[in-house]
Amino acid sequence: MPNALWIWDVARLRQVALIVQQQAISSVHWSPSRGGSGGSSSMLAFATGGGHLYLWASDDSDGDGDDGFDASGSGSGGMCEAVEVPAAGFVVQQVRWSACGGALALMDRDKFLVSFVVEDEGEVEGNSGVVDGVYFDG
């Protein structure tokens, strides 16, 4: 399995980001919606078979429809964040977005966790503001 995740803008034929992990990437899934709450950034969730969920979002903070790059091709390439799964011994082997793009299913071998993307850091007290989850032991 690969350790590098290459993200390309195929409309402009250029690389947007390169994410290199120490562990092999076991699952990658795009959010089915472009942004939420008026934003237009793309979000990608991926896992490496450990206790973290990784989220990458394109950099379109100004809402102009581009990915944060200027005409010369320079820019930030988005943001990647590691979110620790709040369940002891849970190994994220697969990730899947809900149809609306607001929730993620994280799957272990015999358990799953439903996580919700939180747009505003102040929405969930005591949380990092990125993902809030509900744990189910199958």
C-alpha positions, -999 to +999 in steps of 0.1 A: +000+000+000+012+035-007+025+060+019+020+090-002-013+107-012-010+129-043-039+153-048-043+168-083-065+195-098-073+177-131-091+207-145-059+228-143-035+198-147-014+206-116-006+190-082-024+206-053-009+187-024+013+158-015+008+141+019+033+116+031+025+093+060+048+070+080+022+042+078+006+029+046-027+047+037-054+021+038-086+041+030-093+074+012-127+089+006-138+123-008-167+142+008-197+141-016-205+178-010-183+208-019-181+226+014-208+233+039-223+264+054-216+284+022-179+273+018-166+256-013-136+238+000-132+201-009-126+177+020-109+143+019-108+118+048-082+090+050-069+064+074-036+045+079-048+016+100-041+034+133-060+053+160-063+086+139-086+099+112-069+123+088-088+152+071-074+173+043-093+204+031-085+225+001-077+261+008-106+282-005-111+304+025-120+335+004-148+315-014-137+325-049-138+289-061-101+284-065-079+262-042-057+290-028-031+290-055-023+321-076-015+322-113+021+313-106+010+281-089+022+291-055-001+287-025-007+267+006-023+236-010-048+232+018-047+219+053-043+184+067-052+176+103-049+144+123-078+137+147-073+111+174-102+086+176-116+088+212-121+050+216-094+029+232-081+002+209-100+014+179-081+010+146-094+030+117-093+006+087-119+023+064-136+057+062-169+065+044-188+098+041-225+101+045-245+112+014-247+148+026-210+150+036-217+160+072-208+127+088-182+099+085-183+062+093-150+050+107-147+012+105-125-012+126-125-049+120-156-055+142-166-020+154-176+013+138-178+049+149-200+076+135-183+110+134-198+144+126-178+173+111-182+204+133-179+237+114-175+261+143-149+253+170-173+266+197-201+242+188-190+213+209-176+221+244-144+202+252-138+191+216-111+202+192-139+215+169-131+191+141-149+159+147-175+148+173-183+111+174-205+083+187-190+049+193-207+017+185-193-017+195-206-043+170 
